[in-house]
Amino acid sequence: MFWLALGLFLAGIILILAEFLLPGGVLGVLGAILVLGSAGVGIYEYPELSLFIVIGQLLLGTFIILLGLVLISKTGAGRGLTHSDTFSEEEGYVNLPTNAGLVGARGTVLTALRPAGTIVVGDDRIDAVSNGAFIDKGTEVQVIEVHGNRVVVEPVEL
């Protein structure tokens, strides 16, 4: 019976590890049933060692699953599940391009900036935010910084 309990435990752990590569829940549930069945067989055969069987299975199962996660990440299959490339703005990967030409441009507030709103620079309507203060409609503003689609403005001192 010892070998049956050990076989059920190992088969259950293998199925749980396989769940990481083939998600869906079926293999994980079957693996958990096999591990619980292994505990049941072990406790039935060796009732005086029940506490040690349960604690041993919890510790050994946790260790094997953590070890499996580490080892899976080192394999070709694990590397295929992750993306190691970086996407930088210099390579053209941006959500919205930064229009650095707007810095220093002057415009007029179309809708009050409280702190976000719309300004008009030339013929272009641009969503903008103030540098913290509320700015009323019709006020002349200057763009002080641009980060992607975030345009920060401040009122022009006359």
N, CA, C and O atoms as a DFTB+ gen file, in Angstrom:
632 C
 N C O
     1  1       0.810      -1.206       0.000
     2  2       0.000       0.000       0.000
     3  2       0.847       1.262       0.000
     4  3       0.412       2.301      -0.496
     5  1       2.060       1.181       0.556
     6  2       2.953       2.339       0.564
     7  2       3.218       2.808      -0.858
     8  3       3.193       4.007      -1.136
     9  1       3.472       1.859      -1.764
    10  2       3.788       2.215      -3.142
    11  2       2.581       2.799      -3.867
    12  3       2.733       3.645      -4.749
    13  1       1.394       2.354      -3.502
    14  2       0.169       2.915      -4.085
    15  2       0.027       4.385      -3.675
    16  3      -0.246       5.250      -4.507
    17  1       0.217       4.651      -2.379
    18  2       0.108       6.029      -1.888
    19  2       1.164       6.916      -2.544
    20  3       0.864       8.036      -2.956
    21  1       2.385       6.427      -2.641
    22  2       3.455       7.199      -3.263
    23  2       3.180       7.431      -4.751
    24  3       3.411       8.528      -5.260
    25  1       2.698       6.425      -5.436
    26  2       2.373       6.552      -6.861
    27  2       1.245       7.545      -7.099
    28  3       1.310       8.360      -8.020
    29  1       0.214       7.476      -6.269
    30  2      -0.890       8.438      -6.406
    31  2      -0.388       9.864      -6.160
    32  3      -0.764      10.794      -6.874
    33  1       0.459      10.025      -5.149
    34  2       0.992      11.356      -4.833
    35  2       1.816      11.901      -6.002
    36  3       1.613      13.041      -6.422
    37  1       2.728      11.109      -6.520
    38  2       3.568      11.569      -7.622
    39  2       2.755      11.850      -8.888
    40  3       2.999      12.831      -9.591
    41  1       1.784      10.975      -9.168
    42  2       0.926      11.206     -10.345
    43  2       0.129      12.496     -10.175
    44  3      -0.044      13.248     -11.133
    45  1      -0.356      12.754      -8.967
    46  2      -1.104      13.985      -8.700
    47  2      -0.243      15.220      -8.874
    48  3      -0.679      16.210      -9.462
    49  1       0.985      15.166      -8.361
    50  2       1.886      16.313      -8.506
    51  2       2.227      16.549      -9.971
    52  3       2.292      17.696     -10.412
    53  1       2.443      15.488     -10.724
    54  2       2.743      15.631     -12.156
    55  2       1.570      16.271     -12.887
    56  3       1.766      17.133     -13.744
    57  1       0.362      15.858     -12.554
    58  2      -0.816      16.466     -13.196
    59  2      -0.960      17.935     -12.810
    60  3      -1.326      18.759     -13.648
    61  1      -0.680      18.269     -11.566
    62  2      -0.761      19.670     -11.152
    63  2       0.290      20.495     -11.891
    64  3       0.002      21.610     -12.324
    65  1       1.496      19.966     -12.042
    66  2       2.526      20.673     -12.803
    67  2       2.138      20.802     -14.273
    68  3       2.414      21.825     -14.900
    69  1       1.506      19.783     -14.820
    70  2       1.064      19.839     -16.216
    71  2       0.001      20.919     -16.412
    72  3      -0.146      21.455     -17.510
    73  1      -0.733      21.234     -15.358
    74  2      -1.756      22.273     -15.424
    75  2      -1.144      23.630     -15.788
    76  3      -1.805      24.453     -16.422
    77  1       0.106      23.869     -15.395
    78  2       0.748      25.135     -15.727
    79  2       0.990      25.263     -17.229
    80  3       0.954      26.370     -17.767
    81  1       1.233      24.158     -17.903
    82  2       1.474      24.195     -19.340
    83  2       0.199      24.072     -20.153
    84  3       0.114      24.606     -21.259
    85  1      -0.789      23.376     -19.618
    86  2      -2.064      23.175     -20.317
    87  2      -3.201      23.654     -19.426
    88  3      -3.920      22.834     -18.854
    89  1      -3.379      24.974     -19.296
    90  2      -4.396      25.484     -18.374
    91  2      -5.802      25.082     -18.802
    92  3      -6.068      24.848     -19.981
    93  1      -6.669      25.009     -17.850
    94  2      -8.053      24.654     -18.114
    95  2      -8.719      24.114     -16.870
    96  3      -9.947      24.080     -16.783
    97  1      -7.920      23.692     -15.910
    98  2      -8.457      23.250     -14.637
    99  2      -8.612      21.757     -14.482
   100  3      -8.602      21.258     -13.357
   101  1      -8.756      21.022     -15.579
   102  2      -9.035      19.586     -15.498
   103  2      -7.853      18.836     -14.893
   104  3      -8.030      18.044     -13.967
   105  1      -6.654      19.080     -15.408
   106  2      -5.483      18.370     -14.900
   107  2      -5.202      18.733     -13.448
   108  3      -4.824      17.870     -12.656
   109  1      -5.381      19.983     -13.098
   110  2      -5.166      20.413     -11.724
   111  2      -6.133      19.771     -10.759
   112  3      -5.746      19.359      -9.666
   113  1      -7.401      19.681     -11.159
   114  2      -8.410      19.050     -10.300
   115  2      -8.123      17.558     -10.155
   116  3      -8.189      17.016      -9.051
   117  1      -7.807      16.897     -11.264
   118  2      -7.471      15.471     -11.187
   119  2      -6.235      15.244     -10.324
   120  3      -6.189      14.295      -9.542
   121  1      -5.230      16.115     -10.462
   122  2      -4.035      16.011      -9.643
   123  2      -4.344      16.183      -8.166
   124  3      -3.810      15.456      -7.328
   125  1      -5.200      17.139      -7.844
   126  2      -5.575      17.355      -6.443
   127  2      -6.332      16.149      -5.895
   128  3      -6.136      15.767      -4.741
   129  1      -7.188      15.552      -6.709
   130  2      -7.924      14.351      -6.276
   131  2      -6.941      13.207      -6.012
   132  3      -7.080      12.479      -5.029
   133  1      -5.951      13.054      -6.891
   134  2      -4.958      11.991      -6.684
   135  2      -4.120      12.233      -5.427
   136  3      -3.810      11.289      -4.701
   137  1      -3.754      13.483      -5.167
   138  2      -2.982      13.788      -3.961
   139  2      -3.828      13.518      -2.718
   140  3      -3.324      12.962      -1.743
   141  1      -5.097      13.900      -2.736
   142  2      -5.979      13.617      -1.596
   143  2      -6.204      12.115      -1.439
   144  3      -6.259      11.604      -0.321
   145  1      -6.332      11.415      -2.561
   146  2      -6.462       9.954      -2.510
   147  2      -5.221       9.311      -1.926
   148  3      -5.315       8.341      -1.174
   149  1      -4.064       9.844      -2.267
   150  2      -2.812       9.353      -1.708
   151  2      -2.793       9.540      -0.194
   152  3      -2.383       8.642       0.540
   153  1      -3.234      10.704       0.269
   154  2      -3.304      10.946       1.716
   155  2      -4.278       9.974       2.368
   156  3      -4.010       9.446       3.447
   157  1      -5.408       9.741       1.708
   158  2      -6.389       8.799       2.255
   159  2      -5.840       7.388       2.374
   160  3      -6.041       6.723       3.390
   161  1      -5.141       6.926       1.329
   162  2      -4.547       5.583       1.363
   163  2      -3.486       5.502       2.454
   164  3      -3.427       4.522       3.196
   165  1      -2.654       6.524       2.550
   166  2      -1.607       6.535       3.558
   167  2      -2.171       6.543       4.973
   168  3      -1.680       5.828       5.847
   169  1      -3.198       7.348       5.197
   170  2      -3.803       7.429       6.531
   171  2      -4.532       6.131       6.864
   172  3      -4.516       5.687       8.011
   173  1      -5.171       5.522       5.865
   174  2      -5.871       4.253       6.094
   175  2      -4.877       3.155       6.475
   176  3      -5.133       2.359       7.378
   177  1      -3.748       3.122       5.779
   178  2      -2.757       2.070       6.006
   179  2      -1.926       2.323       7.261
   180  3      -1.562       1.381       7.965
   181  1      -1.626       3.584       7.543
   182  2      -0.780       3.946       8.689
   183  2      -1.472       5.024       9.526
   184  3      -1.021       6.170       9.524
   185  1      -2.547       4.696      10.239
   186  2      -3.307       5.724      10.981
   187  2      -2.486       6.418      12.067
   188  3      -2.766       7.570      12.398
   189  1      -1.501       5.760      12.615
   190  2      -0.683       6.386      13.656
   191  2       0.227       7.482      13.104
   192  3       0.763       8.283      13.870
   193  1       0.405       7.524      11.779
   194  2       1.266       8.523      11.147
   195  2       0.453       9.581      10.382
   196  3       0.996      10.268       9.517
   197  1      -0.821       9.710      10.692
   198  2      -1.721      10.607       9.949
   199  2      -1.199      12.032       9.882
   200  3      -1.149      12.629       8.807
   201  1      -0.810      12.580      11.029
   202  2      -0.346      13.962      11.064
   203  2       0.903      14.133      10.191
   204  3       1.020      15.113       9.454
   205  1       1.824      13.185      10.275
   206  2       3.055      13.267       9.483
   207  2       2.771      13.121       7.988
   208  3       3.432      13.752       7.163
   209  1       1.802      12.303       7.647
   210  2       1.445      12.128       6.232
   211  2       0.881      13.422       5.669
   212  3       1.276      13.852       4.585
   213  1      -0.037      14.046       6.395
   214  2      -0.666      15.285       5.915
   215  2       0.373      16.405       5.820
   216  3       0.465      17.081       4.795
   217  1       1.148      16.602       6.879
   218  2       2.156      17.664       6.868
   219  2       3.211      17.387       5.792
   220  3       3.629      18.301       5.082
   221  1       3.635      16.142       5.674
   222  2       4.629      15.779       4.662
   223  2       4.127      16.048       3.257
   224  3       4.861      16.575       2.421
   225  1       2.871      15.687       2.992
   226  2       2.330      15.935       1.658
   227  2       2.196      17.426       1.375
   228  3       2.469      17.867       0.258
   229  1       1.783      18.203       2.361
   230  2       1.672      19.651       2.155
   231  2       3.045      20.261       1.861
   232  3       3.203      21.024       0.908
   233  1       4.026      19.918       2.683
   234  2       5.363      20.487       2.483
   235  2       6.009      20.002       1.192
   236  3       6.542      20.801       0.422
   237  1       5.962      18.702       0.956
   238  2       6.576      18.149      -0.246
   239  2       5.848      18.621      -1.507
   240  3       6.488      18.943      -2.508
   241  1       4.535      18.662      -1.462
   242  2       3.766      19.144      -2.613
   243  2       4.070      20.597      -2.929
   244  3       4.247      20.956      -4.093
   245  1       4.132      21.444      -1.896
   246  2       4.463      22.850      -2.104
   247  2       5.861      23.000      -2.679
   248  3       6.069      23.764      -3.622
   249  1       6.826      22.268      -2.113
   250  2       8.199      22.343      -2.595
   251  2       8.304      21.898      -4.054
   252  3       8.969      22.555      -4.855
   253  1       7.659      20.801      -4.399
   254  2       7.745      20.282      -5.770
   255  2       7.077      21.234      -6.753
   256  3       7.586      21.433      -7.856
   257  1       5.964      21.816      -6.380
   258  2       5.279      22.748      -7.282
   259  2       6.117      24.008      -7.473
   260  3       6.230      24.505      -8.594
   261  1       6.711      24.537      -6.394
   262  2       7.577      25.707      -6.539
   263  2       8.812      25.385      -7.377
   264  3       9.216      26.184      -8.222
   265  1       9.403      24.229      -7.146
   266  2      10.536      23.798      -7.947
   267  2      10.131      23.652      -9.414
   268  3      10.877      24.039     -10.313
   269  1       8.950      23.094      -9.646
   270  2       8.448      22.952     -11.017
   271  2       8.263      24.297     -11.697
   272  3       8.572      24.435     -12.881
   273  1       7.763      25.295     -10.969
   274  2       7.597      26.626     -11.551
   275  2       8.940      27.224     -11.947
   276  3       9.067      27.837     -13.007
   277  1       9.934      27.043     -11.094
   278  2      11.268      27.557     -11.405
   279  2      11.837      26.826     -12.615
   280  3      12.377      27.458     -13.523
   281  1      11.720      25.514     -12.636
   282  2      12.279      24.739     -13.745
   283  2      11.535      24.997     -15.046
   284  3      12.155      25.048     -16.109
   285  1      10.219      25.160     -14.982
   286  2       9.441      25.430     -16.195
   287  2       9.871      26.753     -16.814
   288  3       9.918      26.880     -18.038
   289  1      10.186      27.744     -15.972
   290  2      10.596      29.042     -16.515
   291  2      11.942      28.964     -17.228
   292  3      12.263      29.847     -18.023
   293  1      12.735      27.930     -16.962
   294  2      14.050      27.782     -17.594
   295  2      13.988      26.982     -18.894
   296  3      14.960      26.967     -19.650
   297  1      12.884      26.329     -19.163
   298  2      12.772      25.497     -20.362
   299  2      12.308      26.321     -21.558
   300  3      11.866      27.461     -21.411
   301  1      12.416      25.730     -22.730
   302  2      11.938      26.395     -23.936
   303  2      10.442      26.648     -23.888
   304  3       9.967      27.682     -24.359
   305  1       9.694      25.704     -23.318
   306  2       8.244      25.881     -23.215
   307  2       7.916      27.048     -22.291
   308  3       7.006      27.827     -22.576
   309  1       8.646      27.174     -21.193
   310  2       8.414      28.277     -20.263
   311  2       8.795      29.614     -20.860
   312  3       8.100      30.609     -20.657
   313  1       9.903      29.644     -21.600
   314  2      10.306      30.890     -22.247
   315  2       9.324      31.272     -23.343
   316  3       9.169      32.453     -23.652
   317  1       8.660      30.288     -23.931
   318  2       7.651      30.586     -24.940
   319  2       6.398      31.211     -24.354
   320  3       5.616      31.828     -25.077
   321  1       6.200      31.059     -23.058
   322  2       5.036      31.632     -22.399
   323  2       5.251      33.070     -21.958
   324  3       4.297      33.756     -21.595
   325  1       6.498      33.533     -21.987
   326  2       6.795      34.892     -21.555
   327  2       7.388      35.689     -22.700
   328  3       7.861      35.129     -23.690
   329  1       7.357      36.988     -22.551
   330  2       7.875      37.885     -23.575
   331  2       9.028      38.661     -22.976
   332  3       8.840      39.391     -22.003
   333  1      10.214      38.522     -23.534
   334  2      11.388      39.161     -22.954
   335  2      11.794      40.442     -23.685
   336  3      12.682      41.151     -23.213
   337  1      11.182      40.753     -24.803
   338  2      11.524      41.972     -25.525
   339  2      11.012      43.191     -24.780
   340  3      10.018      43.119     -24.058
   341  1      11.693      44.303     -24.960
   342  2      11.220      45.566     -24.406
   343  2      10.721      46.428     -25.548
   344  3      11.211      46.344     -26.674
   345  1       9.766      47.235     -25.246
   346  2       9.192      48.122     -26.247
   347  2       9.482      49.555     -25.828
   348  3       8.877      50.063     -24.884
   349  1      10.398      50.202     -26.519
   350  2      10.783      51.550     -26.132
   351  2      10.256      52.566     -27.139
   352  3       9.936      52.245     -28.284
   353  1      10.181      53.791     -26.665
   354  2       9.709      54.871     -27.522
   355  2      10.678      55.114     -28.675
   356  3      10.270      55.499     -29.771
   357  1      11.977      54.882     -28.416
   358  2      12.984      55.089     -29.467
   359  2      12.792      54.135     -30.637
   360  3      13.142      54.465     -31.770
   361  1      12.239      52.953     -30.373
   362  2      12.011      51.971     -31.422
   363  2      10.651      52.146     -32.091
   364  3      10.296      51.374     -32.981
   365  1       9.888      53.154     -31.670
   366  2       8.610      53.435     -32.292
   367  2       7.416      52.813     -31.599
   368  3       6.303      52.887     -32.118
   369  1       7.616      52.202     -30.439
   370  2       6.507      51.590     -29.715
   371  2       5.942      52.593     -28.723
   372  3       6.438      52.706     -27.602
   373  1       4.928      53.309     -29.119
   374  2       4.298      54.288     -28.236
   375  2       2.795      54.182     -28.369
   376  3       2.261      53.817     -29.417
   377  1       2.130      54.510     -27.282
   378  2       0.678      54.544     -27.297
   379  2       0.211      55.671     -28.206
   380  3      -0.543      55.448     -29.153
   381  1       0.654      56.855     -27.915
   382  2       0.390      58.014     -28.753
   383  2       1.708      58.758     -28.915
   384  3       2.434      58.937     -27.937
   385  1       2.028      59.189     -30.109
   386  2       3.300      59.879     -30.287
   387  2       3.327      61.210     -29.542
   388  3       2.314      61.900     -29.430
   389  1       4.509      61.552     -29.038
   390  2       4.690      62.821     -28.347
   391  2       4.928      63.906     -29.377
   392  3       5.795      63.767     -30.240
   393  1       4.170      64.977     -29.293
   394  2       4.356      66.104     -30.194
   395  2       5.181      67.154     -29.454
   396  3       4.638      68.111     -28.903
   397  1       6.509      66.959     -29.450
   398  2       7.398      67.854     -28.718
   399  2       7.366      69.275     -29.284
   400  3       7.784      70.210     -28.602
   401  1       6.886      69.455     -30.501
   402  2       6.790      70.780     -31.108
   403  2       5.778      71.674     -30.423
   404  3       5.772      72.885     -30.643
   405  1       4.921      71.094     -29.596
   406  2       3.940      71.909     -28.878
   407  2       4.549      72.676     -27.712
   408  3       3.991      73.685     -27.282
   409  1       5.680      72.218     -27.197
   410  2       6.282      72.878     -26.044
   411  2       6.623      74.319     -26.407
   412  3       7.318      74.575     -27.391
   413  1       6.130      75.252     -25.606
   414  2       6.337      76.675     -25.853
   415  2       5.239      77.313     -26.676
   416  3       5.155      78.539     -26.746
   417  1       4.379      76.490     -27.315
   418  2       3.298      77.041     -28.137
   419  2       2.257      77.728     -27.254
   420  3       2.030      77.327     -26.113
   421  1       1.637      78.759     -27.798
   422  2       0.592      79.489     -27.069
   423  2      -0.763      79.180     -27.692
   424  3      -0.884      78.956     -28.896
   425  1      -1.757      79.176     -26.846
   426  2      -3.105      78.920     -27.310
   427  2      -4.118      79.555     -26.384
   428  3      -3.767      80.283     -25.456
   429  1      -5.382      79.267     -26.651
   430  2      -6.479      79.824     -25.870
   431  2      -7.296      78.690     -25.284
   432  3      -7.521      77.669     -25.935
   433  1      -7.734      78.875     -24.060
   434  2      -8.532      77.855     -23.388
   435  2      -9.925      77.842     -24.007
   436  3     -10.610      78.865     -24.014
   437  1     -10.347      76.694     -24.527
   438  2     -11.664      76.542     -25.140
   439  2     -12.698      76.136     -24.098
   440  3     -13.802      76.680     -24.073
   441  1     -12.350      75.191     -23.248
   442  2     -13.205      74.804     -22.117
   443  2     -12.361      74.956     -20.863
   444  3     -11.173      74.634     -20.877
   445  1     -12.940      75.432     -19.801
   446  2     -12.194      75.720     -18.578
   447  2     -11.360      74.511     -18.157
   448  3     -11.826      73.373     -18.198
   449  1     -10.138      74.777     -17.758
   450  2      -9.247      73.713     -17.282
   451  2      -9.425      73.621     -15.772
   452  3      -9.007      74.510     -15.029
   453  1     -10.049      72.534     -15.329
   454  2     -10.346      72.371     -13.890
   455  2      -9.942      71.003     -13.410
   456  3     -10.838      70.316     -12.919
   457  1      -8.770      70.525     -13.477
   458  2      -7.601      71.045     -14.175
   459  2      -7.501      70.562     -15.610
   460  3      -6.590      70.980     -16.324
   461  1      -8.408      69.692     -16.066
   462  2      -8.343      69.214     -17.452
   463  2      -9.400      69.906     -18.294
   464  3     -10.456      70.298     -17.797
   465  1      -9.097      70.049     -19.575
   466  2     -10.035      70.667     -20.497
   467  2      -9.451      70.675     -21.891
   468  3      -8.606      69.845     -22.227
   469  1      -9.908      71.624     -22.708
   470  2      -9.470      71.705     -24.100
   471  2      -8.927      73.091     -24.376
   472  3      -9.470      74.095     -23.916
   473  1      -7.831      73.127     -25.148
   474  2      -7.275      74.395     -25.604
   475  2      -7.231      74.387     -27.117
   476  3      -7.347      73.336     -27.747
   477  1      -7.064      75.565     -27.695
   478  2      -6.911      75.692     -29.145
   479  2      -5.555      76.320     -29.401
   480  3      -5.259      77.414     -28.922
   481  1      -4.724      75.603     -30.175
   482  2      -3.418      76.115     -30.603
   483  2      -3.474      76.168     -32.120
   484  3      -3.525      75.130     -32.781
   485  1      -3.465      77.368     -32.670
   486  2      -3.641      77.526     -34.114
   487  2      -5.057      77.077     -34.468
   488  3      -6.034      77.643     -33.978
   489  1      -5.163      76.051     -35.324
   490  2      -6.464      75.497     -35.688
   491  2      -6.727      74.163     -35.008
   492  3      -7.748      73.529     -35.273
   493  1      -5.827      73.727     -34.140
   494  2      -5.932      72.406     -33.519
   495  2      -6.545      72.481     -32.131
   496  3      -6.150      73.301     -31.302
   497  1      -7.525      71.605     -31.892
   498  2      -8.089      71.433     -30.543
   499  2      -7.259      70.372     -29.834
   500  3      -7.036      69.291     -30.380
   501  1      -6.807      70.665     -28.642
   502  2      -5.918      69.766     -27.915
   503  2      -6.432      69.603     -26.494
   504  3      -6.742      70.583     -25.817
   505  1      -6.520      68.349     -26.048
   506  2      -6.849      68.086     -24.650
   507  2      -5.625      68.433     -23.817
   508  3      -4.506      68.042     -24.151
   509  1      -5.841      69.171     -22.730
   510  2      -4.718      69.627     -21.922
   511  2      -5.096      69.620     -20.455
   512  3      -6.267      69.516     -20.089
   513  1      -4.068      69.734     -19.623
   514  2      -4.264      69.887     -18.174
   515  2      -3.474      71.095     -17.723
   516  3      -2.443      71.434     -18.303
   517  1      -3.970      71.741     -16.682
   518  2      -3.234      72.881     -16.145
   519  2      -2.145      72.370     -15.220
   520  3      -2.110      71.187     -14.880
   521  1      -1.271      73.254     -14.820
   522  2      -0.190      72.867     -13.923
   523  2      -0.657      72.808     -12.470
   524  3       0.169      72.809     -11.557
   525  1      -1.942      72.757     -12.250
   526  2      -2.509      72.619     -10.906
   527  2      -3.625      73.600     -10.628
   528  3      -4.527      73.297      -9.847
   529  1      -3.591      74.764     -11.243
   530  2      -4.597      75.789     -10.988
   531  2      -5.753      75.668     -11.977
   532  3      -5.590      75.130     -13.072
   533  1      -6.920      76.172     -11.584
   534  2      -8.042      76.250     -12.514
   535  2      -7.792      77.433     -13.449
   536  3      -7.364      78.505     -13.021
   537  1      -8.070      77.214     -14.733
   538  2      -7.880      78.268     -15.727
   539  2      -9.197      78.447     -16.463
   540  3      -9.750      77.491     -17.006
   541  1      -9.690      79.670     -16.478
   542  2     -10.994      79.961     -17.079
   543  2     -10.935      79.979     -18.600
   544  3      -9.877      80.148     -19.206
   545  1     -12.126      79.796     -19.200
   546  2     -12.285      79.831     -20.650
   547  2     -11.842      81.191     -21.183
   548  3     -12.122      82.235     -20.594
   549  1     -11.136      81.147     -22.324
   550  2     -10.696      82.386     -22.972
   551  2      -9.332      82.870     -22.536
   552  3      -8.800      83.809     -23.130
   553  1      -8.737      82.251     -21.502
   554  2      -7.423      82.665     -21.019
   555  2      -6.344      82.173     -21.978
   556  3      -6.426      81.065     -22.508
   557  1      -5.321      83.022     -22.196
   558  2      -4.207      82.614     -23.042
   559  2      -3.261      81.757     -22.203
   560  3      -2.912      82.109     -21.076
   561  1      -2.850      80.615     -22.785
   562  2      -1.981      79.678     -22.071
   563  2      -0.777      79.327     -22.933
   564  3      -0.772      79.542     -24.145
   565  1       0.254      78.775     -22.268
   566  2       1.451      78.319     -22.962
   567  2       1.707      76.872     -22.551
   568  3       1.562      76.512     -21.383
   569  1       2.093      76.043     -23.533
   570  2       2.400      74.639     -23.268
   571  2       3.778      74.579     -22.617
   572  3       4.755      75.094     -23.160
   573  1       3.846      73.930     -21.424
   574  2       5.139      73.850     -20.738
   575  2       5.763      72.462     -20.825
   576  3       6.981      72.335     -20.705
   577  1       4.956      71.414     -21.030
   578  2       5.519      70.074     -21.220
   579  2       4.519      69.167     -21.922
   580  3       3.306      69.350     -21.828
   581  1       5.075      68.168     -22.641
   582  2       4.258      67.200     -23.364
   583  2       4.846      65.814     -23.119
   584  3       6.041      65.599     -23.321
   585  1       4.004      64.873     -22.682
   586  2       4.405      63.473     -22.478
   587  2       3.333      62.597     -23.108
   588  3       2.280      62.380     -22.509
   589  1       3.590      62.090     -24.313
   590  2       2.574      61.297     -25.002
   591  2       1.391      62.175     -25.325
   592  3       1.525      63.165     -26.043
   593  1       0.223      61.820     -24.796
   594  2      -0.968      62.630     -25.048
   595  2      -1.266      63.593     -23.901
   596  3      -2.311      64.243     -23.898
   597  1      -0.368      63.690     -22.934
   598  2      -0.564      64.595     -21.786
   599  2       0.126      65.921     -22.087
   600  3       1.352      65.999     -22.163
   601  1      -0.682      66.955     -22.256
   602  2      -0.173      68.290     -22.559
   603  2      -0.450      69.160     -21.334
   604  3      -1.598      69.322     -20.922
   605  1       0.623      69.721     -20.756
   606  2       0.494      70.547     -19.549
   607  2       0.680      71.996     -19.945
   608  3       1.624      72.346     -20.654
   609  1      -0.238      72.843     -19.475
   610  2      -0.189      74.273     -19.817
   611  2      -0.227      75.110     -18.550
   612  3      -0.596      74.633     -17.477
   613  1       0.168      76.381     -18.701
   614  2       0.041      77.365     -17.627
   615  2      -0.379      78.669     -18.252
   616  3      -0.107      78.916     -19.427
   617  1      -1.049      79.519     -17.471
   618  2      -1.484      80.819     -18.021
   619  2      -0.282      81.679     -18.383
   620  3       0.759      81.630     -17.728
   621  1      -0.446      82.458     -19.426
   622  2       0.612      83.380     -19.863
   623  2       0.521      84.631     -19.012
   624  3      -0.542      85.237     -18.881
   625  1       1.654      85.009     -18.435
   626  2       1.715      86.256     -17.639
   627  2       1.804      87.424     -18.581
   628  3       2.677      87.453     -19.449
   629  1       0.920      88.390     -18.431
   630  2       0.931      89.566     -19.305
   631  2       1.732      90.691     -18.722
   632  3       1.841      91.754     -19.334
